[in-house]
Each structure stands twice: as structure tokens, then as C-alpha cells.
Amino acid sequence: MKGSSGKSRAGAVRKAKNKQVGSGGQGRQALEGKGPTPKAEDRAWHPAGKRKAAQERYAAAGGKGRTGGKVAGQGRGSNAPRGASGAARRSKSGDESEIVTGRNSVVEALRTRIPATTLYIAARIEMDDRVKEAVKIATNRGIPILEVMKPELDRLAGEGGVHQGLALKVPPYEYAHPIELLDEVLARDETPLLVALDGITDPRNLGAILRSTGAFGGQGVIVPQRRSVGVNSAAWKTSAGAAARVPVAMAANLTQTLKGLKERGVFVLGLDGDGDVSLPGLSWADRPIVVVVGSEGKGLSRLVAETCDAIVSIPISATTESLNAGIAASVTLYEISKLRAAGE
């Protein structure tokens, strides 16, 4: 910088115009990079690198012991033995057993001699008559009894499940065939009273219907194979053990099954709020009957409704919009049972 006299002032820095300031070669090494990325197996921290190191240790030990990882030829299709953790995961994924929870449900299941595999009892449980009976039956039948803590029972019961300190592991439910179920009822010289479910997906409704069917003289329940609830732990719990006494049949096609029952002389009665036949004093009560219950929201499907011999309605107060499937089935079964008892 120059003063008023035109001379440079001491200490000032003279900057040249249009001069490019560079790094002086300081960043040249960084720009060159670190070479090619090493393979995964060459990185010590990578899982592939850890497997490679384990295989090297395995080979150095003369092939004795475990490698700690998969070796060539020991994939999923290999016959090589797995560790305990691998076997546990495999058996868990392939285990289709159900867990029956609740004291009444467990005792009823044991009474009917269902081939249970394990009885779970909460530690320090209050030993009432039902718990004592469950332990006695399990002991006599050689069923293993495991005492577990409450968190383990909570896990077995699932979210929202109530176990009351008792749970039973049972195999998958074995469904009957609808026509064979009818044949068994006729072989006992009984008047058939069956319940068919159309589009019901709530297991609690199934459990309640099973309970009502057993209470009012019904001989079985029919569920469709698709878009329908099956007999699971929630249904077992809600049925209070009725699932152990009332058989459940599975229909590959509900409409065709109902037509097959009609050919065998069974009257098909559908439940709907807009039905043209009133339930009180039902004239068909003394005949072989299958009551079809639809879902609370959609009701009976079109094809099922067209297959029914009659659509029955339950008179209710105008302030109540509808009844849920479990209550509607219970009211209908009670009325049929009452009319049959009066006609005897």
C-alpha cells in the first residue's frame, strides 16, 4: 500500500492482482486416494472377515470343533448338524401348537383327553380346585408340568391374553368334515342342530358361539376355510372349555356345503335383521336345522343368503341397531331349544 508520497509503507502486504492461490501441493496425497476397496473377507471387522478367520482357525486345529460360521457345503440343504440355537429357531418356526389359557379352559381340555404336550403353572399360584385338578390330570397322563414366572405366561398368552396362572400347550386343532359331522349326529338318533359361520373373523365370537352351541343342545359348528376365524387360543379361552366338547367342522366352500346339507334334509336358516320370518315361535324348530350367522358389519353374503331356506330375524328394540354374532346365535339357539323341549 502506498502513502501520499507514492512510496510503500513499511509492514504492508503487497497483493498481486489476478494471481491464483494454490495449496502448494499439500492436498496432492489426499487426492491420490487409498487404493482399491478391500474385499469383505479381507476386512477384519466385517462378518465375512470374521467367518474367514474362524475357518482358518478351524483348519489350523485340524478340523476339530466348530467353525463359528457357515462353511462351504453346509448351507440350508446340508445334512450337517446344527447347534442348539439353530434347532430351536427351526422348531419354533415349524411349531403350530396352540396355547390354551385360563383355568376353566385348561381343565376342560385336560378332561377331554386332548393330547396336550405341556402344562404351564405360574410360580406361587393360588391352588384352588381347578388348579389341583389340572395338576392331577396332567400327572396321571404323564404330561410335563413346568413352573414358570408370570412374564413367561404373559408371553405365552399373547397380548391381551388372560391366563390366570395356567396354560396348556396343545397340538393344532383337528377339524371335522361337515357331512361326517351330520352323519355322526344322525347315527346317535338326534335331531341335528348345527351353526355355520359366514365371514366371522373374531375368535371371541367363535368361542361364544361354541359355548352357546354346547349349552343349548347344538352338536357342532361349521366354519369356512377362507375368510373366517379358526379355533385358536382366543377361541379356546372365550369358549370356557366348550371347544373341547363341541366339534368344529371346516367347509372348503360354505355355499356348496349348505347345499349338500339341504340334500340330506337339513333346513338352512340364515340370521338377518331384515329377515321375513320372526324367530319367536319358529315353525321349523323340530326339524334338522343349520343356523347360519353372518358378520356383524356385512351380514350374510349374497350366495349364502340365496342358499338359505328362510331368513330369520330377531325382534329387538328400535333403539338398538343390531346384535353381535355371538349374542344373535345364542338367542336363536335358546329359542330353538325351548321350542323343541315344549314339543316333546
KAHU-V826747 format. One record per backbone hydrogen bond with DSSP energy under -0.5 kcal/mol. NH is the residue of the N-H (numbers start at 1). CO is the residue of the C=O. Records with the same first field share a line. If there is no record, write none. Layout:
NH = CO / CO
This chain:
3 = 7
6 = 3
9 = 1
12 = 9
14 = 12
15 = 13
16 = 14
19 = 16
20 = 18
22 = 20
26 = 23
28 = 25
31 = 27
32 = 28
33 = 30
42 = 39
43 = 40
44 = 42
46 = 43
49 = 40
50 = 46
51 = 47
52 = 48
53 = 49
54 = 50
55 = 51
56 = 52
57 = 53
58 = 54
59 = 55
60 = 56
61 = 57
62 = 59
63 = 58
74 = 71
78 = 75
87 = 83
88 = 84
89 = 85
90 = 86
91 = 87
92 = 88
93 = 89
94 = 90
95 = 92
96 = 94
98 = 170
100 = 98 / 168
101 = 99
102 = 163 / 166
106 = 102
107 = 103
108 = 104
109 = 105
110 = 106
111 = 107
112 = 108
113 = 110
114 = 109
116 = 114
117 = 169
118 = 169
119 = 144
120 = 118 / 167
121 = 146
122 = 165
123 = 148
125 = 122
127 = 125
128 = 126
132 = 128
133 = 129
134 = 130
135 = 131
136 = 132
137 = 133
138 = 134
139 = 135
140 = 136
141 = 137
142 = 138 / 139
143 = 138
144 = 117
146 = 119 / 144
148 = 121 / 146
152 = 149
153 = 149
154 = 150
155 = 151
156 = 152
157 = 153
158 = 154
161 = 158
163 = 161
166 = 163
167 = 120
168 = 100
169 = 118
170 = 98 / 168
175 = 173
176 = 248
181 = 177
182 = 178
183 = 179
184 = 180
185 = 181
186 = 182
187 = 183
188 = 184
189 = 186
190 = 185
192 = 190
194 = 289
195 = 220
196 = 291
197 = 222
198 = 293
199 = 197
201 = 199
203 = 201
205 = 202
206 = 202
207 = 203
208 = 204
209 = 205
210 = 206
211 = 207
212 = 208
213 = 209
214 = 210
215 = 211
216 = 212
217 = 214
218 = 213
219 = 193
220 = 193
221 = 247
222 = 195
223 = 249
224 = 197
225 = 251
229 = 200
232 = 230
236 = 232
237 = 233
238 = 234
239 = 235
240 = 236 / 237
241 = 236
242 = 239
244 = 241
245 = 242
246 = 242
247 = 219 / 245
249 = 221
250 = 176
251 = 223
257 = 253
258 = 254
259 = 255
260 = 256
261 = 257
262 = 258
263 = 259
264 = 260 / 261
265 = 262
266 = 261
267 = 288
269 = 267 / 290
270 = 268 / 310
271 = 292
272 = 270 / 312
275 = 272
276 = 311
277 = 311
279 = 313
282 = 279
285 = 282
287 = 284
289 = 192
290 = 267
291 = 194
292 = 269 / 290
293 = 196 / 291
294 = 292
295 = 198 / 299
299 = 295
305 = 301
306 = 302
307 = 303
308 = 304
309 = 268
310 = 268
312 = 270 / 310
313 = 277
315 = 313
320 = 317
321 = 319
328 = 324
329 = 325
330 = 326
331 = 327
332 = 328
333 = 329
334 = 330
335 = 331
336 = 332
337 = 333
338 = 334
339 = 335
340 = 336
341 = 337
342 = 338
343 = 339
344 = 340 / 341
